[in-house]
């Protein structure tokens, strides 16, 4: 019929090409010509994602695909790309709050 349709979110198309799914760790909006990496602290765990989700408090983002638990003695807030160590004399048992 001579009309072109936009690729759905989570996929992309170069000019004249077929829609292809974005891989894990990347996302796209409807009608995209490429996929973008998730921002630091956010992940896309599966292919075909149209959004990236923030890692929860006590975790950090790895490779735009995984939210890993903070190591012992470190904490993070939601959407973190790294964990921060507790000050001397304090500890973190849940990765969220440093306690005395």
Rosetta blueprint (number, residue, H / E / L):
1 X L
2 X L
3 X L
4 X L
5 X L
6 X L
7 X L
8 X L
9 X L
10 X L
11 X E
12 X E
13 X L
14 X L
15 X L
16 X L
17 X L
18 X L
19 X L
20 X E
21 X E
22 X L
23 X L
24 X L
25 X L
26 X E
27 X E
28 X L
29 X L
30 X L
31 X L
32 X L
33 X L
34 X L
35 X L
36 X E
37 X E
38 X L
39 X L
40 X L
41 X L
42 X E
43 X E
44 X L
45 X L
46 X L
47 X L
48 X L
49 X L
50 X L
51 X L
52 X L
53 X E
54 X E
55 X L
56 X L
57 X L
58 X L
59 X E
60 X E
61 X E
62 X E
63 X L
64 X L
65 X L
66 X E
67 X E
68 X E
69 X E
70 X L
71 X L
72 X L
73 X L
74 X E
75 X E
76 X L
77 X L
78 X L
79 X L
80 X L
81 X L
82 X L
83 X L
84 X E
85 X E
86 X L
87 X L
88 X L
89 X L
90 X L
91 X E
92 X L
93 X L
94 X L
95 X L
96 X L
97 X L
98 X L
99 X E
100 X L
